[in-house]
């Protein structure tokens, strides 16, 4: 396993992040535990979740699965850098009540306590804001975070799905309070979706945040979906099926698969390996449903992309260009 620092912190994390969103909805508890064990055995120490994972009537279920894994002992919690998130409503359907979502000091306090209980731990290593809250000032958010850090319940704070200007606002407010501020940004970023390069990633780099890309295969679009269909495998669905309905996108993905076939590379592994070459990226989130899928993702750490391949990928999936030159002189 390869490791790096999380942004400007002294925290050392693996270059792949284990995403757990499938744990519960698609992966049962024993298989989830086996996947977590396989990750730890491979040296993958960075585990990401969120309080709302489990979804619907099962919100919190994913954290419970991770908590029962920690409870097995064997150094599982001590070896894991644990990240979870707060923002989404934890109300059950038909039971909506005020202050059970967003980033008010009250909800942050309650959400942390509930996550700690489900996760069966006394602290969260990286506590992430799952979305911006346009109603709550950062002064209030940082006041709540400061208390939790002093209590030892969280160690670092991160953001997710923040635009560049909100990263700047958050960290300028934190600096005025003498706080460390955000240390990471978890954003949608992959070969097919590179808009983060315009503002988000530059802001993250300037403020010393580690970038944690989610959906590195863009919903399966970059995982060899056309070839799998041609070979009689599972047909695309969801985001990738919608995208492939567009003829220009389909041609783009076909060119991508043809390029990699020419160089003997696997699409899914290449998409992950490309992210690992990007400036500012700590590590992409992989969300395996089984230990076998995790093994495939781990192979990306050994993939070396030549300059010819990197140039070809840029030609097929050009980035937006820097800001403001991308939209002005």
DRENKOLSE-105154 format. One record per residue (C-alpha): residue in one letter; x negated, y, z negated. Coordinates in Angstrom, 2 decimals, decimal comma. Layout:
{"a" {X Y Z}}
...
% end
This chain:
{"x" {0,00 0,00 0,00}}
{"x" {-1,11 3,54 0,73}}
{"x" {-0,46 6,34 -1,76}}
{"x" {-0,39 10,11 -1,70}}
{"x" {0,35 13,00 -4,04}}
{"x" {3,96 14,19 -4,20}}
{"x" {3,56 17,72 -2,88}}
{"x" {1,40 19,88 -5,14}}
{"x" {1,96 17,64 -8,19}}
{"x" {-0,44 15,17 -9,76}}
{"x" {2,14 12,40 -9,24}}
{"x" {0,91 9,58 -7,00}}
{"x" {3,58 7,84 -4,91}}
{"x" {3,69 5,21 -2,17}}
{"x" {3,91 6,38 1,44}}
{"x" {7,19 4,54 1,87}}
{"x" {10,17 5,29 -0,37}}
{"x" {12,68 2,56 -1,19}}
{"x" {16,16 3,92 -0,55}}
{"x" {18,90 2,11 -2,45}}
{"x" {22,12 3,41 -0,87}}
{"x" {22,99 -0,10 0,37}}
{"x" {22,72 -1,59 -3,11}}
{"x" {26,28 -2,32 -4,18}}
{"x" {28,26 -1,42 -1,04}}
{"x" {26,38 -3,78 1,31}}
{"x" {23,89 -5,68 -0,85}}
{"x" {24,90 -7,67 -3,92}}
{"x" {23,09 -7,31 -7,24}}
{"x" {20,86 -10,43 -7,00}}
{"x" {19,69 -9,49 -3,49}}
{"x" {19,18 -5,88 -4,58}}
{"x" {16,98 -7,09 -7,45}}
{"x" {15,02 -9,34 -5,09}}
{"x" {14,43 -6,40 -2,77}}
{"x" {13,26 -4,22 -5,65}}
{"x" {10,91 -6,98 -6,81}}
{"x" {9,54 -7,39 -3,29}}
{"x" {8,94 -3,64 -3,07}}
{"x" {7,05 -3,59 -6,35}}
{"x" {5,04 -6,66 -5,36}}
{"x" {4,00 -4,80 -2,20}}
{"x" {2,91 -1,79 -4,24}}
{"x" {5,87 0,39 -3,25}}
{"x" {6,41 2,41 -6,43}}
{"x" {8,81 5,16 -5,29}}
{"x" {12,54 4,33 -5,64}}
{"x" {15,26 6,77 -4,60}}
{"x" {18,94 6,72 -5,51}}
{"x" {21,82 9,09 -6,36}}
{"x" {24,57 9,21 -8,94}}
{"x" {27,28 8,95 -6,25}}
{"x" {25,83 5,85 -4,55}}
{"x" {28,27 2,99 -4,67}}
{"x" {30,82 5,43 -3,26}}
{"x" {34,59 5,53 -3,62}}
{"x" {35,81 3,85 -6,75}}
{"x" {32,33 2,43 -7,35}}
{"x" {30,36 5,67 -7,75}}
{"x" {27,42 5,00 -10,03}}
{"x" {27,23 1,31 -9,14}}
{"x" {23,85 1,63 -7,42}}
{"x" {22,29 3,25 -10,50}}
{"x" {23,77 0,43 -12,61}}
{"x" {22,10 -2,18 -10,37}}
{"x" {18,74 -0,44 -10,74}}
{"x" {19,30 -0,18 -14,49}}
{"x" {19,96 -3,90 -14,85}}
{"x" {16,74 -4,52 -12,87}}
{"x" {14,77 -2,29 -15,24}}
{"x" {16,32 -4,18 -18,17}}
{"x" {14,58 -7,37 -17,02}}
{"x" {11,32 -5,85 -18,27}}
{"x" {7,99 -6,99 -16,91}}
{"x" {6,80 -3,42 -16,46}}
{"x" {9,44 -2,68 -13,83}}
{"x" {10,34 0,74 -15,21}}
{"x" {6,77 1,68 -16,09}}
{"x" {5,54 0,93 -12,55}}
{"x" {8,39 2,79 -10,83}}
{"x" {8,59 6,46 -9,92}}
{"x" {12,35 6,91 -10,22}}
{"x" {14,26 9,55 -8,26}}
{"x" {17,98 10,20 -8,43}}
{"x" {20,30 13,05 -7,44}}
{"x" {23,08 15,29 -8,70}}
{"x" {25,74 17,32 -6,88}}
{"x" {28,56 15,12 -5,54}}
{"x" {31,78 14,70 -7,47}}
{"x" {31,88 11,73 -9,82}}
{"x" {35,66 12,00 -10,25}}
{"x" {37,69 8,97 -9,28}}
{"x" {40,38 9,36 -6,64}}
{"x" {43,42 11,05 -8,15}}
{"x" {41,47 12,05 -11,28}}
{"x" {39,70 15,18 -10,05}}
{"x" {38,73 17,46 -12,92}}
{"x" {36,78 20,73 -12,95}}
{"x" {33,01 20,72 -13,58}}
{"x" {32,39 17,15 -12,40}}
{"x" {30,38 18,17 -9,36}}
{"x" {27,89 20,75 -8,04}}
{"x" {25,04 22,33 -10,01}}
{"x" {26,50 24,18 -12,96}}
{"x" {24,46 23,84 -16,14}}
{"x" {27,36 21,89 -17,61}}
{"x" {27,52 19,35 -14,79}}
{"x" {23,74 18,95 -14,63}}
{"x" {23,65 18,18 -18,36}}
{"x" {26,50 15,67 -18,15}}
{"x" {25,21 14,09 -14,94}}
{"x" {21,74 13,49 -16,36}}
{"x" {23,12 11,80 -19,45}}
{"x" {25,39 9,57 -17,35}}
{"x" {22,58 8,62 -14,94}}
{"x" {20,22 7,78 -17,81}}
{"x" {22,85 5,48 -19,27}}
{"x" {23,52 3,70 -15,98}}
{"x" {19,80 3,44 -15,18}}
{"x" {18,99 2,14 -18,68}}
{"x" {16,02 4,46 -19,06}}
{"x" {15,08 7,44 -21,22}}
{"x" {13,88 9,68 -18,39}}
{"x" {14,13 10,39 -14,67}}
{"x" {10,86 11,12 -12,89}}
{"x" {12,29 13,19 -10,01}}
{"x" {15,72 14,80 -10,40}}
{"x" {16,98 16,07 -7,05}}
{"x" {19,71 18,54 -6,13}}
{"x" {21,65 16,62 -3,48}}
{"x" {22,88 19,78 -1,73}}
{"x" {22,80 23,55 -2,15}}
{"x" {25,41 25,05 -4,49}}
{"x" {26,53 28,40 -3,13}}
{"x" {28,46 29,15 -6,33}}
{"x" {25,74 28,68 -8,95}}
{"x" {22,73 31,01 -9,23}}
{"x" {19,31 29,47 -9,42}}
{"x" {18,75 31,23 -12,76}}
{"x" {21,42 28,98 -14,26}}
{"x" {20,16 25,87 -12,51}}
{"x" {16,58 26,39 -13,71}}
{"x" {17,74 27,14 -17,24}}
{"x" {19,44 23,74 -17,32}}
{"x" {16,40 22,03 -15,79}}
{"x" {14,04 23,72 -18,25}}
{"x" {16,00 22,33 -21,19}}
{"x" {15,98 18,82 -19,73}}
{"x" {12,22 18,96 -19,10}}
{"x" {11,64 20,10 -22,68}}
{"x" {13,81 17,24 -23,90}}
{"x" {11,75 14,79 -21,82}}
{"x" {14,79 13,62 -19,86}}
{"x" {13,40 14,66 -16,47}}
{"x" {9,85 15,37 -15,33}}
{"x" {10,13 17,03 -11,91}}
{"x" {12,88 18,68 -9,86}}
{"x" {13,41 18,29 -6,13}}
{"x" {15,87 19,33 -3,46}}
{"x" {17,74 17,52 -0,73}}
{"x" {19,35 18,96 2,40}}
{"x" {18,16 22,50 1,57}}
{"x" {17,54 25,07 4,33}}
{"x" {14,19 26,81 4,28}}
{"x" {15,49 30,04 2,77}}
{"x" {17,04 28,16 -0,17}}
{"x" {13,73 26,43 -0,86}}
{"x" {12,17 29,91 -0,98}}
{"x" {14,92 31,31 -3,23}}
{"x" {14,71 28,36 -5,59}}
{"x" {10,95 28,52 -6,03}}
{"x" {10,73 32,29 -6,26}}
{"x" {13,33 32,18 -9,04}}
{"x" {11,41 29,38 -10,77}}
{"x" {8,15 31,33 -10,51}}
{"x" {9,73 34,33 -12,23}}
{"x" {10,66 32,00 -15,10}}
{"x" {7,14 30,56 -15,26}}
{"x" {8,36 27,15 -14,05}}
{"x" {6,92 24,69 -11,54}}
{"x" {10,08 24,75 -9,42}}
{"x" {10,92 22,31 -6,64}}
{"x" {8,22 19,74 -5,87}}
{"x" {9,95 17,87 -3,03}}
{"x" {12,55 18,24 -0,29}}
{"x" {14,49 15,26 1,03}}
{"x" {15,76 16,09 4,51}}
{"x" {17,11 14,56 7,70}}
{"x" {14,03 14,18 9,88}}
{"x" {13,08 11,72 12,59}}
{"x" {11,99 11,61 16,24}}
{"x" {15,53 12,26 17,48}}
{"x" {16,28 14,98 14,92}}
{"x" {13,38 17,40 14,55}}
{"x" {15,12 20,66 13,62}}
{"x" {13,55 20,46 10,15}}
{"x" {10,25 21,42 11,80}}
{"x" {11,52 24,92 12,50}}
{"x" {12,11 26,23 8,96}}
{"x" {12,49 23,49 6,33}}
{"x" {9,13 21,78 6,66}}
{"x" {7,13 25,02 6,96}}
{"x" {8,86 26,33 3,81}}
{"x" {8,14 23,05 2,02}}
{"x" {4,48 23,20 3,00}}
{"x" {4,07 26,84 1,97}}
{"x" {5,60 26,15 -1,45}}
{"x" {3,81 22,85 -1,94}}
{"x" {6,80 20,52 -1,67}}
{"x" {6,42 16,95 -0,49}}
{"x" {8,77 16,16 2,41}}
{"x" {10,80 12,95 2,09}}
{"x" {12,62 12,21 5,37}}
{"x" {15,92 10,33 5,19}}
{"x" {17,45 8,35 8,10}}
{"x" {14,03 7,78 9,74}}
{"x" {15,64 5,53 12,40}}
{"x" {18,52 7,98 12,94}}
{"x" {21,22 5,49 12,05}}
{"x" {19,53 2,70 14,01}}
{"x" {19,15 4,70 17,23}}
{"x" {15,35 4,42 17,05}}
{"x" {15,29 0,76 16,03}}
{"x" {15,37 -0,79 19,51}}
{"x" {19,14 -0,67 19,82}}
{"x" {19,33 -0,91 23,63}}
{"x" {16,99 -3,88 23,78}}
{"x" {18,94 -5,62 21,03}}
{"x" {22,18 -5,11 22,94}}
{"x" {20,63 -6,49 26,13}}
{"x" {19,41 -9,57 24,25}}
{"x" {22,89 -10,21 22,90}}
{"x" {22,18 -8,93 19,41}}
{"x" {24,44 -6,85 17,19}}
{"x" {25,94 -3,94 19,06}}
{"x" {25,27 -0,45 17,84}}
{"x" {27,79 1,18 15,55}}
{"x" {28,32 4,42 13,69}}
{"x" {25,91 7,26 14,47}}
{"x" {23,86 5,31 17,02}}
{"x" {26,95 4,15 18,95}}
{"x" {28,27 7,69 19,11}}
{"x" {24,92 8,98 20,31}}
{"x" {24,49 6,30 22,98}}
{"x" {27,88 7,24 24,46}}
{"x" {26,08 10,34 25,70}}
{"x" {24,32 9,40 28,94}}
{"x" {21,41 11,81 28,42}}
{"x" {20,77 10,45 24,91}}
{"x" {20,93 6,90 26,22}}
{"x" {18,37 7,74 28,89}}
{"x" {16,14 9,30 26,23}}
{"x" {16,34 6,22 24,01}}
{"x" {15,70 3,96 27,01}}
{"x" {12,56 5,96 27,83}}
{"x" {11,49 5,60 24,18}}
{"x" {11,91 1,83 24,21}}
{"x" {10,17 1,53 27,59}}
{"x" {7,17 3,54 26,32}}
{"x" {6,78 1,35 23,26}}
{"x" {7,27 -1,85 25,24}}
{"x" {4,44 -0,73 27,50}}
{"x" {2,15 -0,35 24,49}}
{"x" {3,34 -3,45 22,65}}
{"x" {4,90 -1,52 19,78}}
{"x" {8,09 -2,21 17,83}}
{"x" {10,59 0,69 17,86}}
{"x" {11,55 0,71 14,18}}
{"x" {7,96 0,43 12,98}}
{"x" {6,88 3,15 15,42}}
{"x" {9,57 5,58 14,25}}
{"x" {8,33 5,17 10,67}}
{"x" {4,66 5,34 11,68}}
{"x" {5,32 8,59 13,59}}
{"x" {6,75 10,21 10,46}}
{"x" {3,65 9,16 8,54}}
{"x" {1,56 11,22 10,98}}
{"x" {3,61 14,39 10,45}}
{"x" {2,19 17,29 8,41}}
{"x" {3,71 17,65 4,98}}
{"x" {5,47 14,28 4,93}}
{"x" {5,05 12,31 1,71}}
{"x" {6,86 9,24 3,00}}
{"x" {10,09 8,31 4,75}}
{"x" {12,96 6,59 2,97}}
{"x" {13,65 3,04 4,11}}
{"x" {16,96 1,48 3,17}}
{"x" {16,70 -2,30 3,59}}
{"x" {19,67 -4,54 2,91}}
{"x" {17,39 -7,55 2,35}}
{"x" {13,79 -8,29 1,34}}
{"x" {13,15 -9,40 4,94}}
{"x" {14,09 -5,95 6,28}}
{"x" {11,73 -4,41 3,74}}
{"x" {8,89 -6,59 5,06}}
{"x" {9,51 -5,20 8,54}}
{"x" {9,41 -1,62 7,27}}
{"x" {6,15 -2,23 5,39}}
{"x" {4,44 -3,17 8,66}}
{"x" {4,75 0,47 9,73}}
{"x" {1,96 1,32 7,28}}
{"x" {-0,49 -0,60 9,45}}
{"x" {0,63 0,83 12,81}}
{"x" {-1,90 3,14 14,49}}
{"x" {-0,42 5,40 17,15}}
{"x" {-2,78 6,45 19,93}}
{"x" {-2,91 10,00 21,26}}
{"x" {-1,32 8,71 24,45}}
{"x" {1,65 7,28 22,54}}
{"x" {2,02 10,40 20,39}}
{"x" {2,01 12,58 23,50}}
{"x" {4,58 10,32 25,13}}
{"x" {6,85 10,52 22,08}}
{"x" {6,60 14,31 22,09}}
{"x" {7,55 14,36 25,75}}
{"x" {10,62 12,19 25,18}}
{"x" {11,65 13,84 21,91}}
{"x" {10,30 17,40 21,99}}
{"x" {10,45 19,34 18,75}}
{"x" {12,21 22,70 18,44}}
{"x" {8,98 24,68 18,29}}
{"x" {7,88 27,01 15,50}}
{"x" {10,02 29,76 14,04}}
{"x" {10,60 32,47 15,25}}
{"x" {8,95 31,69 18,58}}
{"x" {11,52 28,93 19,22}}
{"x" {14,26 31,53 19,51}}
{"x" {12,45 34,86 19,94}}
{"x" {9,27 36,27 21,47}}
% end
